[in-house]
Amino acid sequence: MYEEQQQVKIFRVTVKKVLQRLADVKDCEVCNFKDFIIEQFDGYDYEGEEELIGFESWSDLTVDGKHELNVKIDHDCAYEFTLFVEVNDKKATIYNVL
């Protein structure tokens, strides 16, 4: 009689909103940076896929200086975000996002 109930998302986060969230990241502890970035993608998906990939190259983030990091949804056609990050005294600040 009733069809199987499906989970319905209340809202959908757009690429523009993710870019805004990422651009606002300032003085984040390096040890929490990956988890904090994952939180910024909350509510964003690409064709139903929400898992983020690209963290393999983030290992040198503990070194002070400027870094270029990539992250994307685990889908062949998903947009890849490039994060330009500056690390000073174990705190990361995103100064540009493409």
Secondary structure, DSSP 8 states (H G I E B T S, - for coil): ---------S----HHHHHHHHHT--SEEGGGHHHHHHHHTTT--BTTB--EE-GGGGGGGGSSEEEEEEEEESSTTS-EEEEEEEEETTEEEEEEE-
